[in-house]
Amino acid sequence: MEGNKEDWAAHVAAMERDAVPTSVYAKRHGLALHRVYYWRRKLTDDARALTGSEEQTPTFVALRVAEPVATPQATSCTLVLGPGVRLELPTMPSAEWLAALGRAVQGQR
């Protein structure tokens, strides 16, 4: 599929809205994976150029846990921090750990 910028913008938006992996979306819609990656990057770069913002670039946030996190509960915990960012933990973390994670994420925005 060649398509134009508007077609690809619709695909990229749908992929983000559906929160599915890029490869799955591409296969479902018969799109070449390399083209999806190309257009996602191009549209992101174009949006940054229009807003003049480089702060939207995702960055890795190093998180160091000083001591093991454990609670008496045996339930698992899943944290969704944004599109494509999901943490699955075997137990519920402490409130202090969650607060530190929240501060670390906010500091990167």
C-alpha positions as CSV (number, residue, x, y, z in Angstrom):
1,M,0.0,0.0,0.0
2,E,1.4,3.4,-1.0
3,G,-1.2,5.7,0.5
4,N,-0.9,9.3,1.3
5,K,0.0,11.1,4.6
6,E,-3.6,11.2,5.7
7,D,-4.1,7.5,5.1
8,W,-1.0,6.7,7.2
9,A,-2.0,9.1,9.9
10,A,-5.3,7.3,10.3
11,H,-3.4,3.9,10.5
12,V,-1.0,5.2,13.1
13,A,-3.8,6.7,15.2
14,A,-5.8,3.5,15.0
15,M,-2.8,1.5,16.0
16,E,-2.2,3.7,19.0
17,R,-5.9,3.7,19.9
18,D,-6.1,-0.1,19.7
19,A,-2.9,-0.5,21.7
20,V,-1.8,-3.5,19.6
21,P,1.8,-4.3,18.7
22,T,2.9,-2.7,15.4
23,S,3.5,-6.1,13.8
24,V,0.0,-7.3,14.7
25,Y,-1.6,-4.2,13.3
26,A,0.4,-4.4,10.1
27,K,-0.5,-8.0,9.5
28,R,-4.2,-7.4,10.3
29,H,-4.4,-4.7,7.7
30,G,-2.1,-6.2,5.1
31,L,0.6,-3.5,5.5
32,A,4.3,-3.8,5.1
33,L,5.8,-3.6,8.6
34,H,8.7,-1.4,7.4
35,R,6.2,1.1,5.9
36,V,4.3,1.3,9.2
37,Y,7.5,2.0,11.1
38,Y,8.5,4.6,8.5
39,W,5.3,6.5,8.6
40,R,4.9,6.4,12.3
41,R,8.4,7.9,12.6
42,K,7.8,10.5,9.8
43,L,4.5,11.6,11.3
44,T,6.0,11.9,14.8
45,D,8.9,13.9,13.4
46,D,6.6,16.2,11.5
47,A,4.5,16.8,14.6
48,R,7.6,17.7,16.6
49,A,8.7,20.0,13.9
50,L,5.4,21.8,13.9
51,T,5.3,22.2,17.7
52,G,9.0,22.7,18.1
53,S,8.9,20.3,21.0
54,E,11.6,17.7,21.5
55,E,10.2,16.8,25.0
56,Q,7.8,14.4,23.5
57,T,10.6,11.9,22.7
58,P,10.2,8.8,24.9
59,T,13.1,8.2,27.2
60,F,14.2,5.3,29.3
61,V,13.8,6.0,33.0
62,A,16.2,3.9,35.2
63,L,14.5,2.8,38.4
64,R,16.5,1.3,41.1
65,V,14.7,-0.6,43.9
66,A,16.7,-0.4,47.1
67,E,15.0,-3.4,48.7
68,P,12.7,-6.2,47.5
69,V,9.1,-5.2,47.2
70,A,6.7,-7.6,48.8
71,T,3.4,-7.5,50.5
72,P,1.4,-10.2,52.3
73,Q,-1.0,-10.3,49.4
74,A,-0.6,-13.0,46.8
75,T,-2.3,-11.0,44.0
76,S,-0.4,-9.8,40.9
77,C,-0.3,-6.2,39.7
78,T,-0.3,-4.8,36.2
79,L,0.6,-1.1,35.7
80,V,-0.1,0.5,32.3
81,L,2.0,3.7,32.1
82,G,1.1,4.6,28.5
83,P,0.9,3.2,25.0
84,G,3.2,0.2,24.8
85,V,4.4,0.5,28.4
86,R,3.1,-2.2,30.7
87,L,4.6,-3.5,34.0
88,E,3.5,-6.9,35.3
89,L,4.5,-7.5,38.8
90,P,4.0,-10.8,40.8
91,T,2.8,-8.9,43.8
92,M,1.3,-5.5,44.7
93,P,4.2,-3.0,45.3
94,S,4.3,-0.8,48.3
95,A,2.8,2.7,48.3
96,E,6.3,4.1,48.6
97,W,7.5,2.3,45.5
98,L,4.5,3.4,43.5
99,A,5.1,7.0,44.7
100,A,8.7,6.8,43.6
101,L,7.7,5.4,40.2
102,G,5.2,8.3,39.8
103,R,7.8,10.9,40.6
104,A,10.3,9.3,38.2
105,V,7.8,9.3,35.4
106,Q,6.6,12.8,36.0
107,G,10.3,14.0,36.1
108,Q,10.7,12.8,32.5
109,R,7.8,14.7,31.0
